[in-house]
Amino acid sequence: MPSVRRPEPKVFTPVAPTKEDLDYADLPFIDFALLEKGEKGKAELAKTLDNVMKTQGLFYVINHGLSEEEIQRQVDIGWTILSDTPIEEKKALEGKIQETGQYRGFKLRNYYQYSLLVSASNGSDCKMALSTRLSNTTGLAI
């Protein structure tokens, strides 16, 4: 029986950190080591996760058991899929969360559109359009 050789994914190289003097958000930690403390630890982890998702939405997960190499490989695989999949295939696999309620699939460029009603200092309201940052290489909103 012939063996199937999996192609190696491209290596994802993140952009260099900014040199701008910016204020960064302090992200909370979700510590999976709490799972080792039985039901009490699970309850504490669930409470923390619930609070973080309601108040911030972003967090670090620590003590998850994955090595840096495993994480990097997953990132590389994801990057390969996003950068190598032709736009025609992305369109065929488009995720339509607003129409179906399911998040699965590619979110094509300009999928997310936001508007915000802002009160001006003179008391009148004006509409401000906001959009997500878009990737120039993948055709996907990120």
N, C-alpha and C positions, 0 to 999 in steps of 0.2 A: 504494500500500500504506500503510495507516495506521501511524503510529509508536506504539510502546508506551512510555508514560511510566512510569518506575519511581517509586513513592512515596518520598518522603524519609523516612528513619528518624527516630524520636524522638531527641532529644539526651540522652545519659546524663550526669547530674550526680552525681559521687561525693559522699559525705558529707564534711564538713569533717574535717581531721585532729583527733585527740583532743588535749585539753589536759592529759590525765593524764601524769604523769611515769612513763613505762613503759620497760622495757628492751626494745629491739628486737633481733631476730636480724640478724646480719650475713650477708646472702645473697651467695653466690659469683656471679661473672660468667662467663657462657659467651660467649666472644668469637668471633664468626663471621669476623673478620679472619684467623683462623688458617687458614681455608680457602684463602686466597691463597698460603699457604706450601707448597702441594703436598701430597704424601703424608705428609710429616713433620708438617705442620700439622694435617691431618685426623686423624692418629693421636693427636696431643696433645689435640685437641678431643674425640675419642671417649673418651679416657682420663679427661679432666676431667668430661665429661658422665656417664660411667659411675659415677665416684666420687661426684659430687654426687647422682645419683639414688639411690644406695645409702645415702648418709649424711644427706642433708637433704631432697631431693625438691622443693625450691623454689630458684629461681635467677633472675637477671637475664640476658637476652640482649642483647648490645651488638653494634654494627656489623653489623646485620641488613639495612640498606638501606631500611627503611621510614621514611617521614616521620611526624612527629607527626600530621599531617592524615589520613594513611592509617590509622594506628593508631586514632585517634579515630573514624573512620568505621566501622571494623570493630567497635569497642566499641558504637557507636550501633546498628548493625544487630543485634548480639547482644542488646542491651537491648530493642530493639523486638520481636524474636521472643519473648523471655522474658516481656515485660510484656503483649503484645497477644494471644498465642495463648490461646484459651479452654481451660479445664481439660478439657473433653470431648475436644478435639483432642490435648491433652497426654497424656491417658489412652490414646487410640488409638495414640499414638506412644511409649508408655512403653518406656524402655530397661530391660531386665532382665538386668543384668550377672551377677548371682548364678545365674540360671537358664540363660543362654545363653553366658556368657563374653564377650559383646560389649558395649562401652560405649555404643554408639550409642543415642540416644533421650533423652527427658525422664526425669529422676529425680524422681518425685513426692515430695511431703512425707512425711517419716518413712521414706523408703526405706532409709536407712542407720541401723542400730541397732547399738550396740556395748555390750559388757559387759566388765568388768575385774574380775579377782579381786584383792583387796587384802588383804594381811596386816595385821591390826590390831596395835597395840603390845603387846597382851596375848597374842599368838600365834595368835589365832583368825582365820579367814579370813572376809571379808565381800565380797559382790558389790556393785559400784558400777556403776550404769548411766550411760553417756555417750551423748550424742546430738550430731549435727552441728548447727551453727547453721542455722536455717531462715529463708527469706525470707518475709515476711508478704505480699508483693505478687505473687510469681510462682508460689507453690505448689511451688517447687523447693528442694531442699537445695543450699546453697552452702557 
